Amino acid sequence: MRSEIVELVPRPDIAPAADRVLTTVMFTDIVGSTQRAAELGDARWRELLARHDELVRAELHHHGGREIKTLGDGFMATFECPGAAIRCARAINEALEPLPFEIRAGLNTGECDLVGGDVVGLAVCIAARIGALAHAREVLVPSAVRDLVLGSGITFRDRGRHRFKGVPGRWRLFGVASA
């Protein structure tokens, strides 16, 4: 009985584990941003980038996303639901149609550590790697995300298996065909 009581009493000498959450991470990136900035000039590029940021933030708000940080020409955001992240990425593409550039998006769902206002961990790294492989106007997800939204009406096209530097295994990726 005494050992059971001892186990229930918290041990002050053990630091609490980092906060971990299961979340869907989305990275967006303007395709060919450096070239577009060079063509348009700094002042015009800043105007367009400000409009981009405004439109992305509006879609994040509308779809329940949480902006984690901007990355110069893109965003990192999280969502409680992978379907909302997919719909948000597609909506961002549509909202940006009047602007003279396109974005790509990569998503992944996994456990992440919350560190201050940031989200870190292997799931985040994988989302970034997936985003880097997406084509212009494409939303790219791994098979796990595709499986999580089964029955949602979102359809996909197979983009094959890929390896990511520093990440074990091969990852089957899917482009979102409709959401």
PyMOL commands that place a pseudoatom at each C-alpha (Angstrom):
pseudoatom trace, name=CA, resn=MET, resi=1, chain=A, elem=C, hetatm=0, pos=[0.000, 0.000, 0.000]
pseudoatom trace, name=CA, resn=ARG, resi=2, chain=A, elem=C, hetatm=0, pos=[2.813, 2.428, 0.893]
pseudoatom trace, name=CA, resn=SER, resi=3, chain=A, elem=C, hetatm=0, pos=[4.478, 2.001, -2.546]
pseudoatom trace, name=CA, resn=GLU, resi=4, chain=A, elem=C, hetatm=0, pos=[1.164, 2.778, -4.271]
pseudoatom trace, name=CA, resn=ILE, resi=5, chain=A, elem=C, hetatm=0, pos=[0.837, 6.024, -2.306]
pseudoatom trace, name=CA, resn=VAL, resi=6, chain=A, elem=C, hetatm=0, pos=[4.396, 7.036, -3.123]
pseudoatom trace, name=CA, resn=GLU, resi=7, chain=A, elem=C, hetatm=0, pos=[3.699, 6.554, -6.834]
pseudoatom trace, name=CA, resn=LEU, resi=8, chain=A, elem=C, hetatm=0, pos=[0.757, 8.988, -6.638]
pseudoatom trace, name=CA, resn=VAL, resi=9, chain=A, elem=C, hetatm=0, pos=[2.807, 11.783, -5.083]
pseudoatom trace, name=CA, resn=PRO, resi=10, chain=A, elem=C, hetatm=0, pos=[4.508, 13.916, -7.750]
pseudoatom trace, name=CA, resn=ARG, resi=11, chain=A, elem=C, hetatm=0, pos=[8.288, 13.909, -7.714]
pseudoatom trace, name=CA, resn=PRO, resi=12, chain=A, elem=C, hetatm=0, pos=[9.590, 17.492, -7.700]
pseudoatom trace, name=CA, resn=ASP, resi=13, chain=A, elem=C, hetatm=0, pos=[13.018, 16.448, -8.991]
pseudoatom trace, name=CA, resn=ILE, resi=14, chain=A, elem=C, hetatm=0, pos=[11.619, 15.349, -12.380]
pseudoatom trace, name=CA, resn=ALA, resi=15, chain=A, elem=C, hetatm=0, pos=[11.092, 18.131, -14.922]
pseudoatom trace, name=CA, resn=PRO, resi=16, chain=A, elem=C, hetatm=0, pos=[7.793, 18.005, -16.807]
pseudoatom trace, name=CA, resn=ALA, resi=17, chain=A, elem=C, hetatm=0, pos=[7.996, 16.761, -20.381]
pseudoatom trace, name=CA, resn=ALA, resi=18, chain=A, elem=C, hetatm=0, pos=[7.649, 19.299, -23.172]
pseudoatom trace, name=CA, resn=ASP, resi=19, chain=A, elem=C, hetatm=0, pos=[4.060, 19.948, -24.177]
pseudoatom trace, name=CA, resn=ARG, resi=20, chain=A, elem=C, hetatm=0, pos=[3.251, 17.655, -27.087]
pseudoatom trace, name=CA, resn=VAL, resi=21, chain=A, elem=C, hetatm=0, pos=[0.245, 17.942, -29.312]
pseudoatom trace, name=CA, resn=LEU, resi=22, chain=A, elem=C, hetatm=0, pos=[-1.142, 16.058, -32.244]
pseudoatom trace, name=CA, resn=THR, resi=23, chain=A, elem=C, hetatm=0, pos=[-1.577, 18.663, -34.954]
pseudoatom trace, name=CA, resn=THR, resi=24, chain=A, elem=C, hetatm=0, pos=[-1.602, 19.185, -38.685]
pseudoatom trace, name=CA, resn=VAL, resi=25, chain=A, elem=C, hetatm=0, pos=[1.240, 21.409, -39.852]
pseudoatom trace, name=CA, resn=MET, resi=26, chain=A, elem=C, hetatm=0, pos=[0.966, 23.387, -43.092]
pseudoatom trace, name=CA, resn=PHE, resi=27, chain=A, elem=C, hetatm=0, pos=[3.788, 25.125, -44.912]
pseudoatom trace, name=CA, resn=THR, resi=28, chain=A, elem=C, hetatm=0, pos=[3.080, 27.472, -47.810]
pseudoatom trace, name=CA, resn=ASP, resi=29, chain=A, elem=C, hetatm=0, pos=[5.679, 28.925, -50.124]
pseudoatom trace, name=CA, resn=ILE, resi=30, chain=A, elem=C, hetatm=0, pos=[5.545, 31.332, -53.063]
pseudoatom trace, name=CA, resn=VAL, resi=31, chain=A, elem=C, hetatm=0, pos=[6.898, 29.506, -56.099]
pseudoatom trace, name=CA, resn=GLY, resi=32, chain=A, elem=C, hetatm=0, pos=[9.875, 31.303, -57.677]
pseudoatom trace, name=CA, resn=SER, resi=33, chain=A, elem=C, hetatm=0, pos=[9.672, 34.212, -55.229]
pseudoatom trace, name=CA, resn=THR, resi=34, chain=A, elem=C, hetatm=0, pos=[13.249, 35.427, -55.700]
pseudoatom trace, name=CA, resn=GLN, resi=35, chain=A, elem=C, hetatm=0, pos=[12.859, 35.633, -59.475]
pseudoatom trace, name=CA, resn=ARG, resi=36, chain=A, elem=C, hetatm=0, pos=[9.477, 37.400, -59.156]
pseudoatom trace, name=CA, resn=ALA, resi=37, chain=A, elem=C, hetatm=0, pos=[10.941, 39.892, -56.664]
pseudoatom trace, name=CA, resn=ALA, resi=38, chain=A, elem=C, hetatm=0, pos=[13.802, 40.640, -59.064]
pseudoatom trace, name=CA, resn=GLU, resi=39, chain=A, elem=C, hetatm=0, pos=[11.374, 41.158, -61.960]
pseudoatom trace, name=CA, resn=LEU, resi=40, chain=A, elem=C, hetatm=0, pos=[8.992, 43.381, -59.995]
pseudoatom trace, name=CA, resn=GLY, resi=41, chain=A, elem=C, hetatm=0, pos=[11.458, 45.394, -57.912]
pseudoatom trace, name=CA, resn=ASP, resi=42, chain=A, elem=C, hetatm=0, pos=[11.575, 45.742, -54.152]
pseudoatom trace, name=CA, resn=ALA, resi=43, chain=A, elem=C, hetatm=0, pos=[8.764, 48.276, -53.672]
pseudoatom trace, name=CA, resn=ARG, resi=44, chain=A, elem=C, hetatm=0, pos=[6.202, 46.404, -55.811]
pseudoatom trace, name=CA, resn=TRP, resi=45, chain=A, elem=C, hetatm=0, pos=[7.279, 43.058, -54.311]
pseudoatom trace, name=CA, resn=ARG, resi=46, chain=A, elem=C, hetatm=0, pos=[6.715, 44.398, -50.766]
pseudoatom trace, name=CA, resn=GLU, resi=47, chain=A, elem=C, hetatm=0, pos=[3.219, 45.565, -51.756]
pseudoatom trace, name=CA, resn=LEU, resi=48, chain=A, elem=C, hetatm=0, pos=[2.346, 42.182, -53.244]
pseudoatom trace, name=CA, resn=LEU, resi=49, chain=A, elem=C, hetatm=0, pos=[3.840, 40.304, -50.315]
pseudoatom trace, name=CA, resn=ALA, resi=50, chain=A, elem=C, hetatm=0, pos=[1.785, 42.400, -47.890]
pseudoatom trace, name=CA, resn=ARG, resi=51, chain=A, elem=C, hetatm=0, pos=[-1.372, 41.548, -49.889]
pseudoatom trace, name=CA, resn=HIS, resi=52, chain=A, elem=C, hetatm=0, pos=[-0.341, 37.864, -49.898]
pseudoatom trace, name=CA, resn=ASP, resi=53, chain=A, elem=C, hetatm=0, pos=[0.077, 37.919, -46.117]
pseudoatom trace, name=CA, resn=GLU, resi=54, chain=A, elem=C, hetatm=0, pos=[-3.312, 39.593, -45.651]
pseudoatom trace, name=CA, resn=LEU, resi=55, chain=A, elem=C, hetatm=0, pos=[-5.099, 37.016, -47.835]
pseudoatom trace, name=CA, resn=VAL, resi=56, chain=A, elem=C, hetatm=0, pos=[-3.341, 34.050, -46.197]
pseudoatom trace, name=CA, resn=ARG, resi=57, chain=A, elem=C, hetatm=0, pos=[-4.208, 35.302, -42.715]
pseudoatom trace, name=CA, resn=ALA, resi=58, chain=A, elem=C, hetatm=0, pos=[-7.859, 35.743, -43.719]
pseudoatom trace, name=CA, resn=GLU, resi=59, chain=A, elem=C, hetatm=0, pos=[-8.032, 32.126, -44.925]
pseudoatom trace, name=CA, resn=LEU, resi=60, chain=A, elem=C, hetatm=0, pos=[-6.229, 30.836, -41.826]
pseudoatom trace, name=CA, resn=HIS, resi=61, chain=A, elem=C, hetatm=0, pos=[-8.778, 32.630, -39.655]
pseudoatom trace, name=CA, resn=HIS, resi=62, chain=A, elem=C, hetatm=0, pos=[-11.709, 31.360, -41.742]
pseudoatom trace, name=CA, resn=HIS, resi=63, chain=A, elem=C, hetatm=0, pos=[-10.512, 27.721, -41.589]
pseudoatom trace, name=CA, resn=GLY, resi=64, chain=A, elem=C, hetatm=0, pos=[-9.452, 27.647, -37.935]
pseudoatom trace, name=CA, resn=GLY, resi=65, chain=A, elem=C, hetatm=0, pos=[-5.718, 27.701, -38.592]
pseudoatom trace, name=CA, resn=ARG, resi=66, chain=A, elem=C, hetatm=0, pos=[-3.164, 29.129, -36.214]
pseudoatom trace, name=CA, resn=GLU, resi=67, chain=A, elem=C, hetatm=0, pos=[-0.307, 31.138, -37.700]
pseudoatom trace, name=CA, resn=ILE, resi=68, chain=A, elem=C, hetatm=0, pos=[2.952, 29.985, -36.168]
pseudoatom trace, name=CA, resn=LYS, resi=69, chain=A, elem=C, hetatm=0, pos=[5.301, 32.184, -38.187]
pseudoatom trace, name=CA, resn=THR, resi=70, chain=A, elem=C, hetatm=0, pos=[5.988, 33.731, -41.553]
pseudoatom trace, name=CA, resn=LEU, resi=71, chain=A, elem=C, hetatm=0, pos=[8.969, 32.544, -43.501]
pseudoatom trace, name=CA, resn=GLY, resi=72, chain=A, elem=C, hetatm=0, pos=[9.639, 35.504, -45.801]
pseudoatom trace, name=CA, resn=ASP, resi=73, chain=A, elem=C, hetatm=0, pos=[7.560, 34.266, -48.708]
pseudoatom trace, name=CA, resn=GLY, resi=74, chain=A, elem=C, hetatm=0, pos=[5.436, 31.690, -46.903]
pseudoatom trace, name=CA, resn=PHE, resi=75, chain=A, elem=C, hetatm=0, pos=[3.676, 30.659, -43.733]
pseudoatom trace, name=CA, resn=MET, resi=76, chain=A, elem=C, hetatm=0, pos=[3.824, 27.906, -41.171]
pseudoatom trace, name=CA, resn=ALA, resi=77, chain=A, elem=C, hetatm=0, pos=[0.438, 27.222, -39.560]
pseudoatom trace, name=CA, resn=THR, resi=78, chain=A, elem=C, hetatm=0, pos=[-1.232, 24.494, -37.543]
pseudoatom trace, name=CA, resn=PHE, resi=79, chain=A, elem=C, hetatm=0, pos=[-4.735, 23.042, -37.552]
pseudoatom trace, name=CA, resn=GLU, resi=80, chain=A, elem=C, hetatm=0, pos=[-6.638, 20.732, -35.248]
pseudoatom trace, name=CA, resn=CYS, resi=81, chain=A, elem=C, hetatm=0, pos=[-8.154, 18.947, -38.240]
pseudoatom trace, name=CA, resn=PRO, resi=82, chain=A, elem=C, hetatm=0, pos=[-6.273, 17.852, -41.395]
pseudoatom trace, name=CA, resn=GLY, resi=83, chain=A, elem=C, hetatm=0, pos=[-9.372, 18.387, -43.546]
pseudoatom trace, name=CA, resn=ALA, resi=84, chain=A, elem=C, hetatm=0, pos=[-9.505, 22.041, -42.493]
pseudoatom trace, name=CA, resn=ALA, resi=85, chain=A, elem=C, hetatm=0, pos=[-5.816, 22.426, -43.363]
pseudoatom trace, name=CA, resn=ILE, resi=86, chain=A, elem=C, hetatm=0, pos=[-6.371, 20.963, -46.827]
pseudoatom trace, name=CA, resn=ARG, resi=87, chain=A, elem=C, hetatm=0, pos=[-9.389, 23.188, -47.468]
pseudoatom trace, name=CA, resn=CYS, resi=88, chain=A, elem=C, hetatm=0, pos=[-7.457, 26.208, -46.210]
pseudoatom trace, name=CA, resn=ALA, resi=89, chain=A, elem=C, hetatm=0, pos=[-4.504, 25.552, -48.513]
pseudoatom trace, name=CA, resn=ARG, resi=90, chain=A, elem=C, hetatm=0, pos=[-6.843, 25.211, -51.480]
pseudoatom trace, name=CA, resn=ALA, resi=91, chain=A, elem=C, hetatm=0, pos=[-8.665, 28.414, -50.486]
pseudoatom trace, name=CA, resn=ILE, resi=92, chain=A, elem=C, hetatm=0, pos=[-5.357, 30.276, -50.222]
pseudoatom trace, name=CA, resn=ASN, resi=93, chain=A, elem=C, hetatm=0, pos=[-4.525, 29.227, -53.778]
pseudoatom trace, name=CA, resn=GLU, resi=94, chain=A, elem=C, hetatm=0, pos=[-7.887, 30.561, -54.964]
pseudoatom trace, name=CA, resn=ALA, resi=95, chain=A, elem=C, hetatm=0, pos=[-7.597, 33.808, -52.982]
pseudoatom trace, name=CA, resn=LEU, resi=96, chain=A, elem=C, hetatm=0, pos=[-4.160, 34.500, -54.479]
pseudoatom trace, name=CA, resn=GLU, resi=97, chain=A, elem=C, hetatm=0, pos=[-5.263, 34.030, -58.105]
pseudoatom trace, name=CA, resn=PRO, resi=98, chain=A, elem=C, hetatm=0, pos=[-5.289, 37.805, -58.819]
pseudoatom trace, name=CA, resn=LEU, resi=99, chain=A, elem=C, hetatm=0, pos=[-1.644, 38.122, -57.714]
pseudoatom trace, name=CA, resn=PRO, resi=100, chain=A, elem=C, hetatm=0, pos=[1.231, 37.522, -60.166]
pseudoatom trace, name=CA, resn=PHE, resi=101, chain=A, elem=C, hetatm=0, pos=[2.546, 34.425, -58.424]
pseudoatom trace, name=CA, resn=GLU, resi=102, chain=A, elem=C, hetatm=0, pos=[1.476, 31.024, -57.154]
pseudoatom trace, name=CA, resn=ILE, resi=103, chain=A, elem=C, hetatm=0, pos=[2.026, 29.109, -53.952]
pseudoatom trace, name=CA, resn=ARG, resi=104, chain=A, elem=C, hetatm=0, pos=[2.562, 25.482, -53.084]
pseudoatom trace, name=CA, resn=ALA, resi=105, chain=A, elem=C, hetatm=0, pos=[1.636, 23.822, -49.808]
pseudoatom trace, name=CA, resn=GLY, resi=106, chain=A, elem=C, hetatm=0, pos=[2.842, 20.814, -47.846]
pseudoatom trace, name=CA, resn=LEU, resi=107, chain=A, elem=C, hetatm=0, pos=[0.972, 19.278, -44.916]
pseudoatom trace, name=CA, resn=ASN, resi=108, chain=A, elem=C, hetatm=0, pos=[1.705, 16.627, -42.333]
pseudoatom trace, name=CA, resn=THR, resi=109, chain=A, elem=C, hetatm=0, pos=[-0.078, 15.429, -39.214]
pseudoatom trace, name=CA, resn=GLY, resi=110, chain=A, elem=C, hetatm=0, pos=[1.891, 14.216, -36.228]
pseudoatom trace, name=CA, resn=GLU, resi=111, chain=A, elem=C, hetatm=0, pos=[2.961, 14.828, -32.667]
pseudoatom trace, name=CA, resn=CYS, resi=112, chain=A, elem=C, hetatm=0, pos=[4.891, 18.058, -32.170]
pseudoatom trace, name=CA, resn=ASP, resi=113, chain=A, elem=C, hetatm=0, pos=[6.467, 19.845, -29.236]
pseudoatom trace, name=CA, resn=LEU, resi=114, chain=A, elem=C, hetatm=0, pos=[5.161, 23.267, -28.231]
pseudoatom trace, name=CA, resn=VAL, resi=115, chain=A, elem=C, hetatm=0, pos=[8.104, 25.506, -27.404]
pseudoatom trace, name=CA, resn=GLY, resi=116, chain=A, elem=C, hetatm=0, pos=[7.061, 29.037, -26.569]
pseudoatom trace, name=CA, resn=GLY, resi=117, chain=A, elem=C, hetatm=0, pos=[4.898, 30.076, -29.505]
pseudoatom trace, name=CA, resn=ASP, resi=118, chain=A, elem=C, hetatm=0, pos=[6.617, 27.671, -31.883]
pseudoatom trace, name=CA, resn=VAL, resi=119, chain=A, elem=C, hetatm=0, pos=[5.874, 24.098, -32.927]
pseudoatom trace, name=CA, resn=VAL, resi=120, chain=A, elem=C, hetatm=0, pos=[8.873, 21.828, -33.448]
pseudoatom trace, name=CA, resn=GLY, resi=121, chain=A, elem=C, hetatm=0, pos=[9.670, 18.196, -34.110]
pseudoatom trace, name=CA, resn=LEU, resi=122, chain=A, elem=C, hetatm=0, pos=[10.094, 15.642, -36.834]
pseudoatom trace, name=CA, resn=ALA, resi=123, chain=A, elem=C, hetatm=0, pos=[6.471, 16.032, -38.007]
pseudoatom trace, name=CA, resn=VAL, resi=124, chain=A, elem=C, hetatm=0, pos=[7.224, 19.708, -38.698]
pseudoatom trace, name=CA, resn=CYS, resi=125, chain=A, elem=C, hetatm=0, pos=[10.396, 18.881, -40.632]
pseudoatom trace, name=CA, resn=ILE, resi=126, chain=A, elem=C, hetatm=0, pos=[8.497, 16.369, -42.746]
pseudoatom trace, name=CA, resn=ALA, resi=127, chain=A, elem=C, hetatm=0, pos=[5.758, 18.912, -43.538]
pseudoatom trace, name=CA, resn=ALA, resi=128, chain=A, elem=C, hetatm=0, pos=[8.442, 21.335, -44.755]
pseudoatom trace, name=CA, resn=ARG, resi=129, chain=A, elem=C, hetatm=0, pos=[10.065, 18.648, -46.919]
pseudoatom trace, name=CA, resn=ILE, resi=130, chain=A, elem=C, hetatm=0, pos=[6.689, 17.721, -48.403]
pseudoatom trace, name=CA, resn=GLY, resi=131, chain=A, elem=C, hetatm=0, pos=[5.984, 21.378, -49.193]
pseudoatom trace, name=CA, resn=ALA, resi=132, chain=A, elem=C, hetatm=0, pos=[9.300, 21.679, -51.022]
pseudoatom trace, name=CA, resn=LEU, resi=133, chain=A, elem=C, hetatm=0, pos=[8.214, 18.878, -53.394]
pseudoatom trace, name=CA, resn=ALA, resi=134, chain=A, elem=C, hetatm=0, pos=[4.811, 20.366, -54.229]
pseudoatom trace, name=CA, resn=HIS, resi=135, chain=A, elem=C, hetatm=0, pos=[4.228, 21.922, -57.635]
pseudoatom trace, name=CA, resn=ALA, resi=136, chain=A, elem=C, hetatm=0, pos=[2.764, 25.384, -58.145]
pseudoatom trace, name=CA, resn=ARG, resi=137, chain=A, elem=C, hetatm=0, pos=[-0.856, 25.517, -56.866]
pseudoatom trace, name=CA, resn=GLU, resi=138, chain=A, elem=C, hetatm=0, pos=[-0.500, 21.999, -55.428]
pseudoatom trace, name=CA, resn=VAL, resi=139, chain=A, elem=C, hetatm=0, pos=[-1.391, 20.841, -51.927]
pseudoatom trace, name=CA, resn=LEU, resi=140, chain=A, elem=C, hetatm=0, pos=[0.737, 17.795, -51.136]
pseudoatom trace, name=CA, resn=VAL, resi=141, chain=A, elem=C, hetatm=0, pos=[0.140, 15.407, -48.218]
pseudoatom trace, name=CA, resn=PRO, resi=142, chain=A, elem=C, hetatm=0, pos=[1.494, 12.055, -46.996]
pseudoatom trace, name=CA, resn=SER, resi=143, chain=A, elem=C, hetatm=0, pos=[-0.607, 8.903, -46.963]
pseudoatom trace, name=CA, resn=ALA, resi=144, chain=A, elem=C, hetatm=0, pos=[-1.338, 9.321, -43.234]
pseudoatom trace, name=CA, resn=VAL, resi=145, chain=A, elem=C, hetatm=0, pos=[-3.121, 12.633, -43.888]
pseudoatom trace, name=CA, resn=ARG, resi=146, chain=A, elem=C, hetatm=0, pos=[-4.999, 11.121, -46.828]
pseudoatom trace, name=CA, resn=ASP, resi=147, chain=A, elem=C, hetatm=0, pos=[-6.129, 8.279, -44.563]
pseudoatom trace, name=CA, resn=LEU, resi=148, chain=A, elem=C, hetatm=0, pos=[-7.253, 10.675, -41.809]
pseudoatom trace, name=CA, resn=VAL, resi=149, chain=A, elem=C, hetatm=0, pos=[-9.654, 12.516, -44.125]
pseudoatom trace, name=CA, resn=LEU, resi=150, chain=A, elem=C, hetatm=0, pos=[-11.212, 9.370, -45.594]
pseudoatom trace, name=CA, resn=GLY, resi=151, chain=A, elem=C, hetatm=0, pos=[-14.935, 9.971, -46.086]
pseudoatom trace, name=CA, resn=SER, resi=152, chain=A, elem=C, hetatm=0, pos=[-14.574, 13.774, -46.205]
pseudoatom trace, name=CA, resn=GLY, resi=153, chain=A, elem=C, hetatm=0, pos=[-15.089, 14.027, -49.959]
pseudoatom trace, name=CA, resn=ILE, resi=154, chain=A, elem=C, hetatm=0, pos=[-11.490, 15.171, -50.516]
pseudoatom trace, name=CA, resn=THR, resi=155, chain=A, elem=C, hetatm=0, pos=[-9.902, 13.312, -53.420]
pseudoatom trace, name=CA, resn=PHE, resi=156, chain=A, elem=C, hetatm=0, pos=[-6.227, 12.722, -54.197]
pseudoatom trace, name=CA, resn=ARG, resi=157, chain=A, elem=C, hetatm=0, pos=[-3.853, 11.683, -56.944]
pseudoatom trace, name=CA, resn=ASP, resi=158, chain=A, elem=C, hetatm=0, pos=[-0.844, 9.530, -56.169]
pseudoatom trace, name=CA, resn=ARG, resi=159, chain=A, elem=C, hetatm=0, pos=[2.502, 11.340, -56.451]
pseudoatom trace, name=CA, resn=GLY, resi=160, chain=A, elem=C, hetatm=0, pos=[4.652, 8.305, -55.686]
pseudoatom trace, name=CA, resn=ARG, resi=161, chain=A, elem=C, hetatm=0, pos=[7.123, 7.428, -52.952]
pseudoatom trace, name=CA, resn=HIS, resi=162, chain=A, elem=C, hetatm=0, pos=[9.792, 9.864, -51.830]
pseudoatom trace, name=CA, resn=ARG, resi=163, chain=A, elem=C, hetatm=0, pos=[12.753, 9.948, -49.471]
pseudoatom trace, name=CA, resn=PHE, resi=164, chain=A, elem=C, hetatm=0, pos=[13.501, 12.943, -47.280]
pseudoatom trace, name=CA, resn=LYS, resi=165, chain=A, elem=C, hetatm=0, pos=[17.041, 13.762, -46.207]
pseudoatom trace, name=CA, resn=GLY, resi=166, chain=A, elem=C, hetatm=0, pos=[17.546, 12.649, -42.614]
pseudoatom trace, name=CA, resn=VAL, resi=167, chain=A, elem=C, hetatm=0, pos=[14.154, 10.926, -42.343]
pseudoatom trace, name=CA, resn=PRO, resi=168, chain=A, elem=C, hetatm=0, pos=[13.948, 7.121, -42.341]
pseudoatom trace, name=CA, resn=GLY, resi=169, chain=A, elem=C, hetatm=0, pos=[11.923, 5.259, -44.938]
pseudoatom trace, name=CA, resn=ARG, resi=170, chain=A, elem=C, hetatm=0, pos=[10.078, 6.218, -48.080]
pseudoatom trace, name=CA, resn=TRP, resi=171, chain=A, elem=C, hetatm=0, pos=[6.957, 8.361, -47.920]
pseudoatom trace, name=CA, resn=ARG, resi=172, chain=A, elem=C, hetatm=0, pos=[3.993, 7.971, -50.258]
pseudoatom trace, name=CA, resn=LEU, resi=173, chain=A, elem=C, hetatm=0, pos=[2.686, 11.407, -51.197]
pseudoatom trace, name=CA, resn=PHE, resi=174, chain=A, elem=C, hetatm=0, pos=[-0.628, 12.517, -52.638]
pseudoatom trace, name=CA, resn=GLY, resi=175, chain=A, elem=C, hetatm=0, pos=[-1.665, 15.717, -54.366]
pseudoatom trace, name=CA, resn=VAL, resi=176, chain=A, elem=C, hetatm=0, pos=[-5.102, 17.015, -53.449]
pseudoatom trace, name=CA, resn=ALA, resi=177, chain=A, elem=C, hetatm=0, pos=[-7.335, 16.727, -56.524]
pseudoatom trace, name=CA, resn=SER, resi=178, chain=A, elem=C, hetatm=0, pos=[-10.497, 18.233, -54.999]
pseudoatom trace, name=CA, resn=ALA, resi=179, chain=A, elem=C, hetatm=0, pos=[-11.622, 19.378, -51.587]
for i in range(1, 179): cmd.bond("trace and resi %d" % i, "trace and resi %d" % (i + 1))
show_as sticks, trace
zoom trace
